[in-house]
Amino acid sequence: QVQLVDSGGGLVQPGGSLRLSCAASGSIFSFVVMGWYRQAPGKQRELVAAITRGGSRNYTDLVKGRFTISRDNAKNTVYLQMNSLQPEDTAIYYCYADRQLATTLRYWGQGTQVTVSS
C-alpha cells in the first residue's frame, strides 16, 4: 500500500518562504511523475508543480520563478520550495504520485495547510 505524507505547511507573512515535503512509503522511482496540487476555499483543485522520474519539471504560470520542485530519491521524498509567498497562495497543498501500470494509478497525500497572511 502506497502512502504519501505531506508536511511543512504553516502560517507565513507575505514575502516569506516555506518548504513542503512529501515522503513516500516506498521508492519514488516507481512513480512516473510526482507533484503538488492546491485547493483554496471555494475553488477547484489546481496543479502547482510536477516533476517526472527523469527530472523534468513543470509549473503553473502562477508560481513560476517563485516555487521550485525537487526530488531526493535516496530519501523517497519530493519537495516544494515556495518563496515570495503571497496571500493568493493560501490553500491546502496536496502531494500526488502517478504509477503507470496497465492504467495510471494516482496516489494522494493527506494535504498540508499553507496560510499567507500578515
Order of alpha helices (4+ residues) and beta strands (2+ residues): beta-beta-beta-beta-beta-beta-beta-beta-beta-beta-beta
